[in-house]
Amino acid sequence: MKSEPGHVMKMYQGASSKGSIPAVSVIVPMYNAERHIQETLESLASQSLLNFEVIVVDDGSTDRSPEIVDAFVARDDRFSRVAGPTLSSAGAARNTGLDLARGEYLAFLDADDLFSPSMLEKLYAKAKADDADVVLTGFRNFDDITGEQAPQAWALRVQNLPARTPFAPGDIADHIFYVTNPSNWNKLFRREFVEGQGLRFQHLRRANDAYFTFVALAMSSRISYVAEELVLYRVGNAASLQGSIHESPLEFVEAILAISGALHAAGLDGRYQRAFKNLVATMSLGALARAKTAAAFVTTYSAVRDTLFPRFGLTVAPRDTFLASHVQRRVAEIVEKPVENWLFDRMIVPMAADVLAADPSGDAHSAGSTAEASPGPADEAVIRPDVSVIVPVYNSAAWLHECLLSVLAQSGVSLEVICVNDGSTDDSLSILHEYATSDARVVVVNRPNGGLSAARNSGLDVARGRYTCMIDSDDYWKLDGLADLVERADRDSLDVLLFDAESFFEPGVSESTHSAYATYYARSRSYSEVVTGPELIAVMREAKEYRPSACLYLTRTEFLAAARLRFIPGIMHEDNPFTFALLLNSKRAAHVQKPMYARRVRPGSIMTTAATQRSMQGYFASYLDMTRRLSLHSVPAELGSAIGDLVHHMYAASRRLFFELPEEIGNRIREADQSPEAHSAFLMLQYERSQVLKIRKLSRAR
């Protein structure tokens, strides 16, 4: 039940009647947070710093949130609850808290997030030691469902901060809006400084803290930081405002205009000109990425292209204006492309595993948006993620959580997870957007349905990691071992590093399928010596342990680009020619006997005539591609038998199905390839079939 305003104020006065000035006032805006508010308050009550006050601003909750807070207030007089303005804006609620706060410093916490036990003590001690106006720290995401945690490197970019503290904002003028995210809850602000500058939050539903945070940084005299992750930011909360961001897509414009006005009024627009231009670019890219409906996208795109970019000089900005070349290229695309082009082939591409992750336009729950940007050093090699993980997705909602969580749980390695939605018609795209919104490492590429090869190629087109690997969306990684693979590949300067998998079976899998795949992906030994790719093909083929799965190797991205390798679109068995070409081109390859991958085996579907035809054509296309590639390489004589046997295996597989199908359907094998060599191979198949038919006829005659 909501308390009457008089009762609310009495509660507040009671909590403040001690007379002593709190070291920190913590302001918590709250609306219908009954699922999480107890845990949030407990995290505050557990702080190692004892001298603080907590002001919970209830912004018109209709659930049990007020009752939960009142029970807490009754046993801890450092806590109070007050009535908010009920404007559906966390910013407006925070302003109510600002009017009542008495602490020397101000902290903010959302009603579903958590402070680590030492958060207030460490930031307050740093603030006092450095006499700082603002103190920054990092945070971790934690999943609302699984509880798993993941650090967010972009929350505090220490590499762009001075080693000594405190420092003046002018010391990092170009990066002042880049070194941290726009949220206020991983920062401490001196109250006298905030009041002296007249800082308030905008009355927006989202993006309301971008103005407060960035203007505070620009106006401050001394900034400091604690290079730890002292806040736990909840992701996967269905009540987050970000799910309805399409309802008000242009609030970020209000934030940009307000920041611009504040900088101009203070005479700081010249000092922070480059930083602000990059802020406009990254906030705009983030807003475009978060637009989940066509109408919201068109509205946002028009505002960015026709208003923001011209107004702030981005349409004619020199290349060196931008802190990263990928931001510059994306801005140039917007300037040059009509909105129809973007709606057709819109891609949301990551720049550095950490950029618009912290989209500076966001509210507390906008961190981790899907967007392209990389306001980092101009030298991209410095900021490239270790691994680009490509996840092709088509109607995988049932397995997607398990898959993505296994990838995001990898430790000791920086990632970009490129999820290519291949025209899914189930909830897959919604799930992908949920992950991308909450984790900066996740990037969504949305494309019309084109099949597995096309989806993987789309991922390869945007991969930026030093290494690339793939995982199918119904599988998962069973080990936290990616860092070990990267370390081995780095140590031996490998082009390709192969690893193993374990099969797991869904109900209904036949005994024959179970027997065939039980140990199929687990090699009997490690082929650990560094050899050429052709040598590795040969030795594994001779041992009957060559496995062409594209999901069972880590590949150096520059090697992939130099070899210009892509999957053949529209065919089945696409892993065969790709893996063959990959190893054929590799100068340094090896294998580790590490069952990193968990391969899901589902009950087989009935093999219809149409499916058999597609399978036949896939093997035939694979055979032709492998033959062509082999003709371009000089393979040592001692390897010829094993490698030739592998190529012939593709021909034999297509021939078997060619013989099984009715002649008029089998002859459609020609549709796979119209080249002269394909026609020659087709004639050979026809001849062999005629010979088989003759033999069968003679056998029956006897």
Beta strands, then each sheet from edge to edge (+ up, - down):
strand 1: 24-30
strand 2: 52-58
strand 3: 79-83
strand 4: 105-108
strand 5: 114-115
strand 6: 134-143
strand 7: 149-151
strand 8: 187-190
strand 9: 223-235
strand 10: 387-393
strand 11: 415-422
strand 12: 442-447
strand 13: 467-470
strand 14: 476-477
strand 15: 496-505
strand 16: 553-556
strand 17: 589-601
sheet 1: 3+ 2+ 1+ 4+ 8- 6+ 7-
sheet 2: 3+ 2+ 1+ 4+ 8- 6+ 9+ 5-
sheet 3: 12+ 11+ 10+ 13+ 16- 15+ 17+ 14-
end
